[in-house]
């Protein structure tokens, strides 16, 4: 089993930056991918960014060029650096861990609010 602890988030003005971190513990060798999803009120949860064990990266179209996901080595943490934030980035952000075999684990979520 794998557990995750999220950190970061908060309130930032439009155009500002925030970083989110997700630290995993447990059977780390079973992790295939880690990433961040977000869910705004009244909307479905969507993938923001994901990185795999072999460093393949996927971004939501709206995140390309503004957000960067990275991981440490040896791997237990991913970091999402969010720059040029927009009000439409406001959402609850959730860390997701995908294990080999497809099992997923979610963090409890952290709020990101972009507002002046």
C-alpha positions as CSV (number, residue, x, y, z in Angstrom):
1,X,0.0,0.0,0.0
2,X,1.0,3.6,-0.6
3,X,0.0,6.7,1.4
4,X,0.4,10.3,0.3
5,X,0.8,13.6,2.1
6,X,0.1,16.8,0.2
7,X,1.6,20.3,0.9
8,X,1.3,23.7,-0.6
9,X,-1.6,25.6,-2.1
10,X,-3.2,28.7,-0.7
11,X,-4.2,32.1,-2.0
12,X,-2.4,33.9,-4.7
13,X,-3.0,36.9,-7.0
14,X,-3.5,36.4,-10.7
15,X,-0.1,36.1,-12.4
16,X,1.5,34.7,-9.3
17,X,3.1,31.4,-8.5
18,X,2.5,28.5,-6.2
19,X,4.0,25.1,-5.6
20,X,2.4,21.8,-4.6
21,X,4.2,18.8,-3.3
22,X,3.1,15.3,-2.8
23,X,5.1,12.8,-0.8
24,X,4.4,9.1,-1.0
25,X,5.3,6.4,1.6
26,X,4.9,2.7,1.8
27,X,5.5,0.3,-1.1
28,X,7.2,2.9,-3.3
29,X,8.4,0.3,-5.8
30,X,4.8,-0.3,-6.8
31,X,4.3,3.2,-8.0
32,X,3.9,3.7,-11.8
33,X,2.9,7.3,-11.9
34,X,2.1,10.3,-9.7
35,X,0.4,13.5,-10.5
36,X,-2.2,16.2,-9.7
37,X,-5.8,16.5,-10.5
38,X,-8.1,19.4,-9.7
39,X,-11.8,19.9,-9.2
40,X,-13.6,23.3,-9.3
41,X,-17.1,23.7,-7.8
42,X,-19.7,22.3,-10.1
43,X,-17.1,20.7,-12.5
44,X,-15.6,17.3,-12.9
45,X,-12.2,16.4,-11.6
46,X,-9.6,16.7,-14.3
47,X,-5.9,15.8,-14.8
48,X,-3.5,18.7,-14.4
49,X,-0.2,17.0,-14.7
50,X,1.3,13.5,-14.3
51,X,4.8,12.0,-14.4
52,X,5.6,8.3,-14.8
53,X,8.4,6.2,-13.4
54,X,10.2,6.5,-16.7
55,X,9.7,10.3,-16.8
56,X,6.9,10.5,-19.3
57,X,4.9,13.7,-18.6
58,X,1.4,14.6,-19.4
59,X,-0.2,18.1,-19.0
60,X,-3.7,19.4,-19.3
61,X,-3.8,21.8,-22.3
62,X,-4.4,24.8,-20.0
63,X,-1.3,23.9,-17.9
64,X,1.1,23.6,-20.8
65,X,3.8,26.4,-20.7
66,X,2.7,27.5,-17.2
67,X,3.0,24.4,-14.9
68,X,5.9,22.1,-14.5
69,X,5.8,18.7,-12.7
70,X,9.0,17.1,-11.5
71,X,10.0,14.2,-9.2
72,X,13.0,13.5,-7.0
73,X,15.4,10.6,-7.2
74,X,15.0,8.1,-5.5
75,X,11.4,8.7,-6.2
76,X,8.9,9.4,-3.4
77,X,7.9,13.0,-4.1
78,X,6.5,15.0,-7.0
79,X,6.4,18.8,-7.2
80,X,4.0,20.9,-9.3
81,X,5.3,24.4,-9.9
82,X,2.4,26.6,-11.1
83,X,3.3,30.0,-12.7
84,X,1.2,32.7,-14.3
85,X,-1.8,31.5,-12.3
86,X,-5.3,32.5,-13.5
87,X,-8.6,32.8,-11.7
88,X,-9.8,29.7,-13.6
89,X,-7.0,27.7,-12.0
90,X,-8.9,28.0,-8.7
91,X,-9.9,24.5,-7.5
92,X,-9.2,21.8,-5.0
93,X,-6.0,20.0,-6.1
94,X,-5.6,16.3,-5.4
95,X,-2.5,14.2,-5.6
96,X,-3.0,10.9,-7.3
97,X,-0.7,7.8,-7.2
98,X,-1.1,5.1,-9.8
99,X,0.3,1.7,-9.0
100,X,1.4,-0.9,-11.5
101,X,-1.8,-2.8,-12.1
102,X,-3.9,0.3,-12.1
103,X,-4.8,0.8,-8.4
104,X,-5.0,4.5,-7.5
105,X,-4.6,6.3,-4.2
106,X,-5.7,9.9,-3.6
107,X,-4.6,12.6,-1.3
108,X,-7.1,14.6,0.7
109,X,-6.8,17.7,-1.4
110,X,-5.4,21.2,-1.0
111,X,-7.2,24.4,-2.1
112,X,-5.7,26.7,-4.6
113,X,-7.4,30.1,-4.9
114,X,-6.3,32.7,-7.5
115,X,-7.9,36.0,-6.8
116,X,-7.1,39.7,-6.4
